[in-house]
Amino acid sequence: MRTTIKMIAERAGVSIGTVDRVLHNRPYVKAEVRERVLQVLEDLDYHPNRMASALATSGTPRRLALVQPEWEKGYVQDEMEAGTARFLEEYRDYNVALDVHTYRREDDAECLRLLQSAAESGAQAVALCASGTPEIRLAMESLAEKEIPVVTFNSDIPGGRRLCYVGEDGRHAGRVAGEIASRFLSGSDPFLVIYADPVYSAHKARVDGFLERLAERGIPAECGIISATHRDYRKTADAVAEALAARPDLKLVYMANPSVPACAEVIRSRGLTGKIHVLSHDCGPEIQELLRSGQVDFTIGQDLAYQPYQALKLLFDMLMGQRPDRDCYDTASPILNAETI
C-alpha cells in the first residue's frame, strides 16, 4: 500500500499541514515535532514522489473542476463522493486544486452557467456529468477551443469534443439485462421499459442495448411499452400502474432509471410480487433489500466511485502531458441477485 501524508500524520500524531512543512523543510515546526515526523518517515520508508514535490513547490496549482448533478442521497451520492475523496487523497502532494460544482438534475441552464463559471475561474480541465443537449455540446466545444479538456463520466456526451468517457458501457449493460429478460419472455409477452429521458445518454444506451438483445432473441420491441419518467418516483409509479391497466398480462419490467422502489411499490400493492419479473441497475441499500425480498430479480452493477476518480486522474495526467490511451474507460457490468450481494 502506498504511504500517504495522512498515514504519516496519524502515526506521528500531527496535522497533515505539519507533515507537509517537514517534508518541504518549512519553518514554524517545533524541533521535537519535526524529529517525530522524520522518525515516522524513516519507519514507513517514505520517499516523496519527485514530480509531486516539484509541483508542490512550483507555486502553480493544477486547477480542476468537477461539474455534476446533485446525486440521489445515500448510495449514489456516497459512492461518487468516495471517488472524489480518493482522488484528492492520492494527489494531495501534487498541488492540485479541485472545485466541485453541483446543479439540480435536469437544470441544463444551471449546468451551462457552472461550465462557464469554471472556465472563468481558471479551471484548466473539467470532469463533467450532464445530459447531451445541443447547448451543452456547444459549451464543451467552447471549452475545447479554450484548450480546456473535458472528460465525461457516468453519462457520455458523444460529439462534444470530450477527451474521453469514464463509466458504464450503457449499451452493453442493457444487453446484459436483455439477455436475462429473454429467459423470462416468449415472443409475444408484453414488457415495460422505464428510463429517464432520451437526452440522458446513459439510460438511452441501456434501453437501446436491451431492445437490441431482445430482438436478437426473437422478442420484438413492439411487445414493449417504453416510458420516460425523468427519475421521478410518482411518474414512475403512474407509468407502472398505466402499463398494468393496459396489459394485465405484463410479464416483466426493466428499470433503466433509479426509481425502482416506485415500481416495486405498485407491483406489491397489486399482489403481483414474484409474478412480474423486475430487472434494475446499480446495487445500493434499497436495491439490495428489494433483491432479498424477491421484489427485484436481478440488477446490473457498476463501479460508481471509480468514475469521478478516474475522470479526475485522466485530466491531471493530461495537464502533465499524458493523453488518455483510449476513448472509453468502461466499468464492469456484473449480474447481481439475492445470493450474490
C-alpha positions, 0 to 999 in steps of 0.5 A: 500500500502506498504511504500517504501524508495522512498515514504519516500524520496519524502515526506521528500524531500531527496535522497533515499541514505539519507533515507537509512543512517537514517534508518541504523543510518549512519553518514554524515546526517545533524541533521535537515535532519535526524529529517525530515526523522524520522518525515516522518517515524513516519507519514507513520508508517514505520517499516523496514522489519527485514530480509531486514535490516539484509541483508542490513547490512550483507555486502553480496549482493544477486547477480542476473542476468537477461539474455534476448533478446533485446525486440521489442521497445515500448510495449514489451520492456516497459512492461518487463522493468516495471517488472524489475523496480518493482522488484528492487523497492520492494527489494531495502532494501534487498541488492540485486544486479541485472545485466541485460544482453541483446543479439540480438534475435536469437544470441544463441552464444551471449546468451551462452557467457552472461550465462557464463559471469554471472556465472563468475561474481558471479551471484548466480541465473539467470532469463533467456529468450532464445530459447531451443537449445541443447547448451543452455540446456547444459549451464543451466545444467552447471549452475545447477551443479554450484548450480546456479538456473535458472528460465525461463520466457516468453519462457520455456526451458523444460529439462534444469534443470530450477527451474521453468517457469514464463509466458504464458501457450503457449499451452493453449493460442493457444487453446484459439485462436483455439477455436475462429478460429473454429467459423470462419472455416468449415472443409475444409477452408484453414488457415495460421499459422505464428510463429517464429521458432520451437526452440522458445518454446513459439510460438511452444506451441501456434501453437501446442495448436491451431492445437490441438483445431482445430482438436478437432473441426473437422478442420484438420491441413492439411487445414493449411499452417504453416510458420516460419518467425523468427519475421521478418516483410518482411518474414512475409509479403512474407509468407502472400502474398505466402499463398494468391497466393496459396489459394485465398480462405484463410479464416483466419490467426493466428499470433503466432509471433509479426509481425502482422502489416506485415500481416495486411499490405498485407491483406489491400493492397489486399482489403481483410480487414474484409474478412480474419479473423486475430487472434494475441497475446499480446495487445500493441499500434499497436495491439490495433489500428489494433483491432479498425480498424477491421484489427485484430479480436481478440488477446490473452493477457498476463501479460508481466511485471509480468514475469521478476518480478516474475522470479526475486522474485522466485530466491531471495526467493530461495537464502533465502531458499524458493523453488518455490511451483510449476513448472509453474507460468502461466499468464492469457490468456484473449480474447481481441477485439475492445470493450474490450481494 
